[in-house]
Structures are given as C-alpha cells and as structure tokens.
Amino acid sequence: FFNFDKGLPMEFDFEINTGLTWAKDDNGGRFLQGNILWALGHEIAPHVEVFNHGFANFAFANGSGVEVVTGPGIAWVASERLMLDFSLNFGLTDQSPHRITRFGLALAF
C-alpha cells in the first residue's frame, strides 16, 4: 500500500491509500484485487475529529464486481499513543455490504 496525506484549507486533512490484495473467494480460489481507501477529516475540538471515509475494492479476475463503502465517523485522540474511533458505513454497490458499524482502537508502541 502507498499512503498519501494532504493538508487542505480550513484545517481539513485528506488521506488516500492505494494498493493490491491477494484475496480468497468463497470457493477458496485466489484473485488479485485493487484497493483504494480515503478519509477526509476535520478537528472540531481539541483531540476530537470528525471524518468521512471509505474504500473501494476492484477484483481483476474473478468477476465479482466493485465494492464501494463510505460513511461518517468520529475519533478521539486520548494521547499520543491511544485513539478510539466509531463510524457507520454504507455500501454503494450491489457487491458491497449494506452496512458496517465500526469501533476502532489504535495503539502506538
């Protein structure tokens, strides 16, 4: 994966990641999948950021179509080594999960 970050006007932050995954289908077969992930965030209070993020997966060989998921979230940076986040995400294509509720914990060592 390659990660690109960009500061935007009005103190917004934009991040995009792109890469490849060697995925496994429901029958155990393997296929190459392209991935792109993005996030647009803005700090609304000290240590609190709201964001919209999502991902798209593009299968190259197995014909499973494109998954696209996006949704809003909120993150609390408790310290330099701890962050908690929550997001509610929605699928935008027939191949996508309909809804994903996500709780995250990020630790730095």
C-alpha positions as CSV (number, residue, x, y, z in Angstrom):
1,F,0.0,0.0,0.0
2,F,1.0,3.6,-0.7
3,N,-0.2,6.3,1.7
4,F,-0.6,10.0,0.7
5,D,-1.6,12.7,3.1
6,K,-2.5,16.3,2.3
7,G,-3.5,19.3,4.4
8,L,-6.4,21.2,2.9
9,P,-7.7,24.7,3.5
10,M,-9.8,25.4,6.7
11,E,-7.7,22.8,8.5
12,F,-9.2,19.8,6.8
13,D,-7.0,16.7,6.3
14,F,-7.2,14.3,3.3
15,E,-5.6,10.9,3.2
16,I,-5.7,8.3,0.4
17,N,-4.2,4.8,0.4
18,T,-3.9,2.6,-2.7
19,G,-2.6,-1.0,-3.1
20,L,-3.2,-4.6,-4.1
21,T,-4.6,-7.5,-2.2
22,W,-4.2,-11.3,-3.0
23,A,-7.7,-12.2,-1.8
24,K,-9.6,-15.5,-1.4
25,D,-13.1,-16.0,-2.8
26,D,-15.9,-18.1,-1.2
27,N,-14.7,-21.3,-3.0
28,G,-11.1,-21.0,-1.8
29,G,-9.7,-19.6,-5.1
30,R,-7.3,-16.7,-5.1
31,F,-7.6,-13.5,-7.1
32,L,-5.9,-10.1,-7.3
33,Q,-7.8,-7.1,-6.0
34,G,-7.0,-3.4,-6.3
35,N,-7.9,-1.3,-3.3
36,I,-8.3,2.4,-2.6
37,L,-9.1,3.9,0.8
38,W,-9.8,7.5,1.6
39,A,-10.6,9.8,4.6
40,L,-11.5,13.4,4.9
41,G,-11.3,14.7,8.5
42,H,-11.6,17.9,10.5
43,E,-10.8,18.6,14.1
44,I,-13.9,20.0,15.8
45,A,-12.4,20.3,19.4
46,P,-9.1,19.5,20.9
47,H,-8.4,15.8,20.4
48,V,-11.8,15.2,18.6
49,E,-12.0,14.8,14.9
50,V,-15.0,14.0,12.6
51,F,-14.4,12.3,9.3
52,N,-15.9,10.7,6.3
53,H,-14.0,7.7,5.0
54,G,-14.5,4.8,2.7
55,F,-13.0,2.2,0.4
56,A,-13.3,0.6,-3.0
57,N,-12.2,-2.9,-3.9
58,F,-11.8,-3.8,-7.6
59,A,-11.5,-7.5,-8.4
60,F,-9.3,-8.1,-11.5
61,A,-10.0,-11.7,-12.4
62,N,-13.0,-13.3,-10.7
63,G,-15.7,-11.0,-12.0
64,S,-17.1,-10.2,-8.5
65,G,-17.5,-6.5,-9.4
66,V,-16.7,-3.5,-7.4
67,E,-17.3,-3.0,-3.7
68,V,-17.7,0.7,-2.5
69,V,-18.4,1.6,1.1
70,T,-18.4,5.0,2.7
71,G,-19.6,6.7,5.9
72,P,-19.1,9.3,8.6
73,G,-17.3,8.8,11.9
74,I,-15.7,10.4,14.9
75,A,-12.3,9.9,16.6
76,W,-11.0,10.8,20.0
77,V,-7.2,11.1,20.3
78,A,-6.8,10.3,24.0
79,S,-3.0,10.6,23.9
80,E,0.0,10.3,21.5
81,R,-0.3,6.5,21.8
82,L,-4.1,5.9,22.0
83,M,-7.0,6.7,19.7
84,L,-10.6,5.5,19.8
85,D,-13.0,5.9,16.8
86,F,-16.5,5.0,15.7
87,S,-18.0,5.0,12.2
88,L,-21.3,4.0,10.5
89,N,-20.7,2.9,6.9
90,F,-23.0,2.1,3.9
91,G,-22.4,0.1,0.8
92,L,-22.9,1.9,-2.5
93,T,-22.9,-1.1,-4.9
94,D,-24.7,-4.4,-5.1
95,Q,-21.5,-6.3,-4.2
96,S,-20.9,-4.1,-1.0
97,P,-22.0,-5.0,2.5
98,H,-25.2,-3.0,3.2
99,R,-24.0,-1.5,6.5
100,I,-20.8,-1.7,8.6
101,T,-20.7,-0.4,12.1
102,R,-17.1,0.0,13.2
103,F,-15.4,0.6,16.6
104,G,-11.7,1.2,16.4
105,L,-8.8,1.2,18.8
106,A,-5.3,2.4,17.7
107,L,-2.3,1.9,19.9
108,A,1.3,3.0,19.3
109,F,4.2,1.2,20.9
